[in-house]
Amino acid sequence: MLGVSCFAMKSIDTLLHARWVIPVTDGDPVLDQHSIAIHDGRIIDILPTEQAKSQYQAHVENDYNKHALIPGLINSHTHAAMNLFRGMADDLPLMDWLNNHIWPAEQRWVTEEFIQDGSELAMAEMLRSGTTCFNDMYFFPDITARVATSVGMRACVGLIVIDFPTIWAQQADEYIEKGLDLRDKYRSSSLIHTPFAPHAPFTVSDEPLQKIRMLADEMDLPVHIHVHETAHEVEEAVKNTGKRPLQRLHELGLVSPNLVAVHMTQLTDDEITLLAKSGSHIAHCPESNLKLASGFCPTQRLLDAGINVALGTDSSASNNDLDMLGEMRTAALLGKGVAQDATAVSAEQALRMATINGARALGLDQSIGSLETGKYADIVAIDFETLESAPVYHPVSHLVYSCNRNQVTDVWVAGKHLLTARALTTLDEQKILRKTRQWNDKISSQ
């Protein structure tokens, strides 16, 4: 007797059907006509669309038949609230920019309200360009964490440490103490993470750096710090201490798998070997480095050495945007020019730098950074069918070399739809613009 199959469809929260799914997994596959099944904020399946339609019954089911679905982009280095300083002091070298413009502006304007409004502006921009997680370093990290939580965005809010007094704290021990209090507050949060964020070797002395190293090792937290951003920084360090900054950090025990070294435009062969052996990570910020003429990170040499290189934008004050799609393109093109090799920093490598490599640097690669079952559903939909980006032969190279942030139509974080048809669902665009105009008027009038 022939049996009759009674297959019951599984009920889930969300089912997304796409022309392409680009999971950023081993082998860099591109999945044609595939779907992503989401339940309780996580990916539970990735499978061919026809099969998905027969297996799952979803509360929300969306078709993206002109789109690629990719992992949420991870911005590995930001100063989010500085969006309110966008374009304020352009076309200047780094130390002039910092000493004569940015630091005085921060002393004059940075308050809790500034951080609140600047962070909302930054998160709106990031979501509309496909970023779902950012690694921040700025004052009042508690405010940034609060905004990110209300928005539903994933954030690593750096526990900033500087030797000198600011509006946030007076001396290094107070910075560390306030940072640890913030870590305790968000210890159980799935959205907010708290790496240490000492500003730079030239602004943090040995004693607090040693304390940070001890705490980071004990808690297994990343240490996010600017290092070797310019030749001037390295020269001044050698003149003042007799050591290059990376050597000093190494002697303090900070060159380790917890280190996320930002910029790294000035590296010797021995330093590259040290970074590779230590398992350290690099956050590469090509557009900021170009704009400030800081130097060139030797990206392909780092990748060839087995070093994990992530990608960041830096702040909108030095970039002047938080556009990770643009940053991928710049990273790939600059990497080829620096290496004098057209095969260097491929499209696949650039995409990895903006996704899984960033997750790995932040210690989050088991949860985000790729589209895999069990990971959070941090997903971006990008419309590939526009006049400016047609036709499509190779979806990954198309994404890196042809697409722009205006093609980002939808964004999910942990399965929550934060951008739908380019409309923000948890942020008020008009309110943000109104507040930004008010800050613009105040800052311009001084």
N, C-alpha and C positions, 0 to 999 in steps of 0.2 A: 504494500500500500504506500502511495506517495504521501509524504508529510507536507503540511502547509506551514510555511514560515510565518510567524507572527512577530516580526521585528518591531519593537517599540522605539520610536525616535526619542532621543535624549533631549530633555528640556534644559536650555542654557540661557544666559543673559544676552549674549551678543554674538552675531555671526557676520563676519566681514568677507565679502567676495571681491577678489581683485584680479585685474589683468595680469599683474605680476606680484609675487611676494619675494622680497629680497631679505632673507633672514640674517645674513652676516654670520654664517656658521662655517665650519671647516669645509674647505673646498670652494667657498664663495658661490654657492648655487644661486640660480635665479629660477623660481618656481612659477611656471606658466599656468594661468587659470586655476589658481589655488585660493583657499579660504582659511580664515583664522577663526577658531572657536574660542570664546572668552566666557569665563564664569568666575564669579567672586573675585574679579580684578586680575585674574591670571589667565594666561594662554593654556588651554587644555588640549588643543589639537591644531595641527596645520595639515591640510589635506586637499586633494583635488576638489574643485567646486562642485561637480556633479555628485561626488560621494558625500560631501558635506551637506548638501541639500536633502539627501536621503537619510542621513544619520542624525541631524540635529534640528530641533525646533527651537527657535530663538525668540526671546521677547523683543529684541531689536535685530533686524536683518537689513544690511545695507549693501548695495552693489557699487563697486568702484571699478567698472569695466574699462576705464581709460587711465587708471591709476596704478602706481606702484605703492605697495605698503612696505615700509622700512621700519627698523627699530627707531625709537625716539632718539634724537641727537643729544649728545652729552657735551656740554660746554665745560671744559675742564679748568678754565680760569676766567673768572669775572670779578668785577667790582660793580655789582648791579646798580646800586643807587646813583652811581656816577653818570647814569644816563642823563641826569639833569644838568651835567656839564658838557654834554655833547657839542663839539665844535667851538668850545669857548676859547681855546688857546692852541690853534693849529699851526703846523709848519714850524715847529720848534724842536731842538734837540732835547733829549730826555731830562737832563738835570736842570736846564733852563725852564722847561715845561713844568717840572715838579716844584723846584725851589721858588720860582717867581710867579707861578700862576696857580697850579693845582693845590699845593699845600696852603697858601694864603686863602684861596677860595674855600677850602675845607674848614679852616679855622673860622671863617666868617659865616658860612652857611649851613654846615652839617649839624642837624638836630634830629630828634626822633621823627618829626614831621617830614623832614627832607628824606630820610631813609624810607619812610612809609611810601611817600609819593614817588620817589625815584625807583624803588623796588617794584611798585605796581607798573610803572612805565616799562621797566626792563622785562618783567615777566610777560607782559602783553606782547612786547616785541619778540621775545624768544618763542613764545607759543606760536605766534603767527609765522615764524620761520622754522618751525619743526623741532625746537629744542624742548625736551621734557625734563631734563635734569641739568642743574648748573652747580659749579663748585665756586663758592663766593669767598671773597676776602675783603671785608670792609667793617666800618664801625657799626655799632648797634646790631650785631648779628641776631639778637633776640627779636628785633623788629622784622628783619628779613625772614626769619623763620616763621614768625606769626603770619606775615603776608603770604608766604608760600603755602602754609597750611590752609589758610582760608581760600586760596586759589585752587588748591589741589595739585600743585606742582611739586616735583621732587627737587630737593635742594640739599647741598652740602654747605652748611653755613660755617665758615671758618672761624675758629676760636683765635681771633687776632691777637698778636703780641708785638709791642714796640717798646723800646726803652723809654721814650719820652712821653710826657703827658699829653692827652687829647681829651676831647669831650667824653670819650667812652671810659677812660681809666687814666690813672696818674703815673703808675710805674708797673714794671713787668709782672710783679707778683699779683697786683690787682687785676691786670688783664687775664692772667692765668686763672685766678680764683673765679672771676666772673664767667670765664669760658667753661670751667668745670660745672658751675651752677647751671649753665645753659645745657650742657651735655646731660646732666641729670634730668632736667625737665623733659627732654626729648628722647630719652633713652629707649622708650618703647614705641616711638613713632616709626612707621614704615616709610614716611615721606622725607623726614628731616634727619640728616646725618651731620656729625660734628667733628671734622678733622681739625687738627691744630693748624694755625696759619700765622706763624711768625713772619713778619713782613719781608725781611731780607737780611743777609749777613751784615750789611753796613748799618742797619737800624736796630739790631738785637745783639746784645753782648753775650759772652760765653755762659755766664751763670744761668740766665733764663733758657738759653738753648739747651743746656745740659738737663735742666728740669723738664723741658718739653720732651727731650729724647727719652728720659726715664718714664714719663707718663705715657707717651705714645707707645713705647715698647710694652708697658704694663697693660694698656687698654687695647693694643693693636689698632691704633688709629693712624691714618695718613698724616704726614707733615707737609703742608702745602706752603712753598716759600719761593720767592723770586731769587734766582741764582744766575750769575754770569749773564746778565741782561745786556751789558755793554762792555766794550774794551776799557772804557774809563773806570767802570766799577772794579774790574780786575786789577788795573794798574794802581788805583788808589788803595786797594786792599793790600797789595804787595808792598807798596810804599809805607803803609801804616802798620802792618802786622808781619811783613815778611812772608806772607802766605797768600796763595790764591784762595778765593772764597770756598771753592769746593774742597780743597785740601783741609781748610779749617773745619768745615762741617764733617769731613771724614774723621778727623782727629777727635771730634766731639761725639762720634758714634752715630751721626745722623744720616750718613750715606748707607741706606739700608732699604729693604723692600717697602718700608713705610714712606720713603721720600718721594714727593711729587715736586720736582724741580722745574720751575717755570722759566721759560725763555731759552736759556742755555745756548746763546749764540757764540760763545767764546769757549771752545773746547779743544784740548790737546788729545793726541792719540791715547796717552796714558789715562787721561780722565775718562775717555770713552770706555776703555778697558775696565776701569774702576766701576763705572756705572753699570756695565754689563755684569760684572762679577757680583755686585752687591744686590742686583735685582731692583734697582731704583727705577722710577718712572719719570718721564719728561712730558711737560705740558707745553706744546709748541704753539706759539701765537704769531703766525707769519705776517698778518696784516698790520698789527701793532708794531712789530719789529721793523717792517718796511717803512711805515709812516714816520716813526721816530728815528729811522736810520741807525738802529741799534746793532745790526749785524745779521748774520744768517745762521740759523740752526742747521747743522749738517744732517738733515733728516734721514737720507738714505744710508749714510754711514752708521747712524744709530740703529736703524732697522736691521742692517746687515749684521750688526754686532749682537742682535737679539734683544735690544732694549725696547721696552714698551713705550711707544710715543703716542700720546693723546693729543687732542686738539682743543685750543681755546681761542676766544676772541680778544681777551683782555677787556678793558672798559670801553664804553662808547666815547669817552673823553679822548681816547688815543687810537681809535680804530677807523671809523666812527659808527660802527653798528655792532649788533650781536647776532649777525647772520652766519650760522654755521654752514649753510650750503655754499655761500660765498667763500668762507674760510677753507672749505675742502678744496675748492677749485684753486684758490691761491696756493694752498699747501702743495698740491700736486704740481702746479706749474713752476713754482719757486724751487721745489725739490729737484725738478729736472734741470733747471738752470744752474743751480748750485753744484749738482753732480756732473753737469755737462753730459747728461745721459737721458735720452728720451724715454727710456724704460724705467727710470727711477720714479719712486713714489707713484705707483699706478693708481688708477681710479679705485680699485679694490682696496689698496692700502689706505688711501685717503678716507674712504668710507669707514674702514675699521678704526682709524684714528679718531673719527667723530662719534663712534658708537662703542664697540666692545673694548677698545683700548682705553677709552675714558672710564668705562665701568671698572676695568681691571685696576687702573691707577687709583681709583677711589675705594677699592675693596668691595665693589658692588656687582662684580661680574657673575655671581651666582644668581642674581635677581633681575638684572637689567642688561642692556647693551646688545642683545640679539633677540630674535624672535624664535623662542624655543618653548616647548611645553614645560609648564611649571614656573616660568618666569612671569614677572608682572607684564600686563598688557600695556606697555608704553609703546605706542604705535603712531606712525605718521603716514598720512595719505598724500601723495603728490600726483597732480594731474599731468600726465605726459602728453596729452593731446592738445597742444597749443601750436599756433603758427610758428612761434619763435623757436620751438624745440622739436619740430617734426622734420624728418621721420625718426623712428626709433629702431636701431639695429642691435645695440648692446645696452641693455637697461642700466647697468651700473656706470659705464662710462658716460651714458646719457645723463644720468643723475648728477655726476660730478662736473661734467664739462658744459652741459647745456641748460640745466634747470636753474631756476632762481626761486627765491623765497615766496614770491607771489603765486607760485604754483602749489604751495602747501594749502590744502583745502580743509583737512581734518586732522585733529590730534587727540589722542587718548593717553591718559596717565592712569595706570592701574585700572584700566577698563572704563574710566570716567571720561566722557566726551567733553573736552575743554575747549576745542575749536571745532565748529561745525559749519561747513560751507564758508569758511574764513571769518565767521562770527565768533567772538569770545563768549563763552557761556558762564564764566565765573568772575569776569572783570567787566567793568563799565567803561567802554572805550571813550565815550564822550566826557565822562567825568575825569578820566585820566588826562585827556587832552586839555580840558579846562584848567586843571591843577598845574599841568606842565606850562601852559601859557602864563599863569600867575607867577610861577618860579622864574620863567624867562624874563618877565617884566621886572621882577625884583632884582635879579642878578644883573641884568643889563643896565639898570639905573644907577648902580654903584660905581 
